[in-house]
Amino acid sequence: MNNWQEIFTNHKVRFIDHRSYDLRIWESFAIDDTLAESIHSCEARTTLRVWTHPDTVVLGIADSRLPHLTEAAQWLKEEGFNVIVRNSGGLAVVLDEGVLNISLVVQNDDSIGIHEGYHRMVQLIKALLADWTDQVEAFEVVGSYCPGDYDLSINGKKFAGISQRRIRNGIAIQIYLSVTADHQARARLIRDFYQLGIKGEETRFSYPHVKPETMEALETLIGRPLSVEDLIVKLKEILIEAGIEVKQEELTQAELEILKKRKKLMIDRNEKALGNLFEK
């Protein structure tokens, strides 16, 4: 798929803005699971959900196996960060009010492989940022936190990362965009977290050696002030200009029932991994 508009079948998209909601971070991942399950059962159409959370470090499943996870997570708490383990792929990332999360939830008709899922988000973000830059590239930025083949960077500096969550025929493609500075401070936080969590021990999993200089905020990279609100306004604008009907909605009653189950799964995962450090 080379034309990003083709993501939105029937030229319609459901748009959910969860920035102003008093959601706990683990609930956001439960909501994306709910939307993927709902779209699998044909109860919903292609959905874009935008969300932010205050100071939080979101761990990957592999991070929950760090030899000194409890000590490292406790340190993050002392630094003022909430800590949770997500249910999608990848490793530790930092969220705060300057980091925009976008979830693209689509139905998989067996034609959307893993790489195609990532490619769709890359195409959407390139279109989103086109008025500010045409220099966005997708490749693994070695030295960044949560590295992957579809890291998004400008001049080799990573500002965004993508993960996927697949539930039967529903796919939630999630991206975080570090919009405002200081992104290198976020990288230093994750570097120190891993140092505390590993303490030089041999591990079966290869955790990243984070080099803060490999990462930078989007506003710094494009050389002009930019806000989360600017990107959300632009996202709606490019959709409307492409002739895509944007319908702002909330979860349906049927989805709220699914959400109850998905919340319990997230609670169970985090209580097992983090014990008393998990805040419900």
Secondary structure as UniProt FT lines:
FT   HELIX           4..7
FT   HELIX           9..11
FT   STRAND          12..17
FT   HELIX           25..40
FT   TURN            41..42
FT   STRAND          47..51
FT   STRAND          56..59
FT   HELIX           62..65
FT   TURN            67..68
FT   HELIX           69..78
FT   TURN            79..80
FT   STRAND          82..85
FT   STRAND          93..95
FT   TURN            97..98
FT   STRAND          99..107
FT   HELIX           114..128
FT   TURN            129..132
FT   STRAND          136..138
FT   TURN            142..143
FT   TURN            149..150
FT   STRAND          152..154
FT   TURN            155..156
FT   STRAND          157..167
FT   TURN            168..169
FT   STRAND          170..178
FT   HELIX           183..198
FT   TURN            199..200
FT   HELIX           212..214
FT   HELIX           218..222
FT   HELIX           228..241
FT   TURN            242..243
FT   STRAND          245..248
FT   HELIX           253..274
FT   HELIX           275..277
//
